[in-house]
């Protein structure tokens, strides 16, 4: 299988940036990477590792979501204070 690594990475970074931005998360790392994401300026790219995988939850009761509870709690509290939930 052949693919354009930089196009794929830029697409994943753009999705990640948009999710963070729409969720109201503050992530300053993306500010330095905007030129790479939008215009493929490789000179501005910080070291990035790309990992991929597929995970299917086949347990009877679902996996422990405790590690995400803090993020969800903070997000839902913000939305409630904004009148969104």
Secondary structure, DSSP 8 states (H G I E B T S, - for coil): ----HHHHHHHHHHHHHHHHHHHT---THHHHHHHHHHH--GGG--------------SSS----HHHHHHHHHHHHHHHHTT--
